[in-house]
């Protein structure tokens, strides 16, 4: 008998927040810190909340990229992903409300696999359709520019 996958699941995260900046986050059996740098009153025990969501996009691009490549039968090999984000800090400094704080993200995805430029473009198109973090950013108004490159 085949096991049916659920279409909807509940993701759970818990955090202990002993200060204004530090959150010790628990996900499943994992624990990590989200914090601010010392110059902003934190203890620098982890990435900032905004660094964390950018890192999540990188991780999601990797996971969904490999899933899409496998589905398409394309060898993308090992990926190196660099991300740069234009971030409007006026909201986090409380100077004014900002509708689109992450204005633009540029991703540079370098593939070590045998896939050529045309195949990498196919993977990129599929990732844009299925990566939940990419969709979240785009639907919030963030421009995402992706460069899929053969190593």
N, C-alpha and C positions, 0 to 999 in steps of 0.2 A: 504494500500500500504506500503510495507516494505521500509525502508530507506537504501540505499546502502552506505556502508562505502567507503571512498576514500582509494585507495591503497598507495598513496603518498601525504604527506602534507608538508607544509613549517613551520619549527619551527623558531620562532623569539625571539631574545634576544636583548636588548638594554642596554648599560652601559654608565654612566657618570664616567669619570676617572679623578678626580681632582688632583691626584698625580701620581708619578711613580709606586706606589704599590696598591693604593686603587681603586677599581672599584665598583660602586654602580649599581648592575645589576637588570634589570626589566624583568620579565617573566610573561606574562599575567597580572594579577592584583597583583603580588607578587614582593617584592623588598628584596634583600639581598646584603651583601658585600663579596667581595673577596679581601684579603689583605695579606700582609706579616707581620711576627712578628716584634716587635720593634727592636730586635737585627739585623734584615736585612733591617732596614730603613723604615719599615711600621708602621702602627698604631694599628695592631692586632684587627681590627674591624670584621674580618671574617677569614675563612679558606683560605689557600693559593690556587692558581690555581691547584697545584698538589694534595693537600688534597681534593679539590672539585671533581676532576675526580675520585679519589678513593672512595669518598663518593657516587658518582653517580653510581659506580659499585655496591656498597652495596644496594642502593635503588632499582636499576634495578633487582638485584638478588631477592630481596624481592617481587617486583611486579610480575615479570615473574615466579618466583617460585610458588607463589600462583595461578597464572593463569594455569600453567602446572599441578599443583596438582589437581586443580578443574577439568580440562579436563580429567585427569587420574582417578578421583574419589578417590584421596588419601587425608587423613586428615593430614596436616602438622601443623595445629594449629598456634600458635604464633611462629615467628622466632626471634632468636637473632643472629646477624651476626657480626663477628669480622673480620677485614681485616688487613693484614700486607703486606707492599710492599717494595721490594728491589728497590731502586731508585738510578740510576747513575746520580749524580749531576754535572758531568763534563760539560754537555751541558748548564745547567742554570747558571753555573759560568763562561761560555764562554771560558773555558780552552781548550775544543775541541768538535767537533761535535760528537754526539752520535746517532747511528741508533736506538737503543732500550733503551730508558731511564728508562722505567719501566721493569726491567729484570724479576722479579718474584712477583706474588701476591699469598698469601695464605689466603683463605677464610675458616672460621670456621662457619658453619651454624648449629645452634642448634634448633631443632624442638620440640615443646611441644605437638604436635598432637599424634594420635594413630599409625601413620605410623611406620613400622619397618625399619630395615636397607635396606632390598631389595627394599622396596617401595621408600625410600628416594633416593636410587641410581637411580631409574627410573626417579624421579623428577629431579635429578641432570643432567642426560643425556638430558632431554628435555630442561632444562634451558640453557645448553651449546649450543643447537641448535637455541634457540630463543631469548636469552638476547642480545640486540644490543650492550650494553657496553662490555659484555664478548667477543662478536665476534670482536669488535673494538680492544680491547687489544690483543686478540689472533692473529688476522690478522696482527697486528703491530709487532709480534714477542715476546710478553710477555708470559711467562709461568704462567698459572693459576692452582694452586693446590687447590682443594675444598675438604672439609671434612664436609659431611652432617651427623649430629649426632642426635640421639634421646636423649632428655633431661631425 
